[in-house]
Amino acid sequence: MQVELTKFRIKQGKSELVDEWMEFLNDNMQDALLSLDGEKMFVETIMRDTVGDREYLYWYSIQADDGDTNTEVAECIDRRHVSYWNRCIDKAYRPRNLQNEVVMIPKRIKSYMQHLENEDKAATV
């Protein structure tokens, strides 16, 4: 299981496009959730921050070790998501993966996530 928090810098002048991107994801949440199922993404959260005159997006996720997209709807959402990504994320800034110090997931939730991960593995055999 992977638990990650990664920091990405937004390109200068793209704040309104990021607003549109986040609105797109929120407005299409049901389809976005289909994508998460295929990626075996248990949790994905996007947070936004401003430091000085620069904006950043932070991606927090909990994901199984082996995920992949599984539906046409998810692929459509992912294509638009990647298009926004390419227009908004500053590739000159090296993304920062923050160091995990403590991961607190109740045993019952972690067991359930591992059950889902194993169930998906068994279905593909």
N, C-alpha and C positions, 0 to 999 in steps of 0.2 A: 504494500500500500504506500502511495506517495502523498505526502502532505507538503504543499509548497505555498510560498508567498513570494511573488516576483514583482519587481518595480520596473515600469516602462515609462519613458518620457514621451510626452505628447509633442508633436511638431508645433512650432510657433504658428499662431494664427489659425489653428485647427480646433479651437475650443467649441465653436458652434457645431462643427461636424461631429465632434465627440458627443455633444448633446444629442444630435440626431441618431448617432450610433447606439447610445444607451437607450434612447426612446424606442428605436427599432427592436432591440433585444427585449425590453419590457413589454412592448406591444405584441411581440411574437413569442411570448414565454412558452406557450404549449409546444410549439414547434422546436424551440431551443431545448426544451427538456427532453424531447425525443433524441436530439443529438447527444445529450449527456448520457442517456441510457446506453447508446452504442459505444460511447467512449469509456464506459464504466466509470464515469465521473459521479461520485457520490455528492459532492458539494463543489460549486463554483461560484465565487463571489468576486465582483469587480468593484473596487473602491477608487475614489478620486481624491487627489490632494494637490494643493498649490504650495510651492516652496519658492519664496522670492517672486520672480516673475515667470516661473516655469510651472507647468502642470504635469502631473504624473498619474498614471493608472496603476493600481496594484491588483494583481490576480491572486486570489487565495483559492486553493483547491485541495480536495481529497479525492484521490483517484486510485483505482485498481492498477496493478502493474502492467496490464495488457488490455488497452482499450482501442477501439476503432469505430468509425462512423458506420451506421447500419441501415439507414433509410434514405429514400430520395428526398423526403421533406428535410431531414437533417442535413443532407448535402447541400440543398438549396440555401438553408439558413447559414450553414458554414461558409458557403461561397460569398454571401453578402457580408458576413462577419469578417472574413479575410479581406474583402475589398475595403471595408472601413479601416481595418487594421493597417493595410498598406498605405492608405491615405493619411492616417492619423499618428501612427507610432514613429518616433524619431529613431531611425536605424543607426544614426551616428552615435547614439547613446547606448552603451552596453547595458543590457538588462541586468538587474541585480537580484539574485536569489537570496532572500534573507535566510539566515541560519536558524534551523529548528533548534530550540533549546528544550522545550517541553511540549509534548503532544498529549492533550487530555481528551480522550474519547472514552466514554463509559463502555465497560466491557460488553454490555448487551448490544450496544450500537456497533461496536467493532466486530463482534461475532456475527451480527446480521450482515454487515458489509462483506465480511469474508465468506459468508454463506452465499450471498448473491454472486460474488466473484467465482466461487467454486461451481455454482449452479450454471453459470454461463459457460465455464470451461467444459463441463460435462455435456452441455447441449451441442457444442461444436465438435465433439468427438464422434 
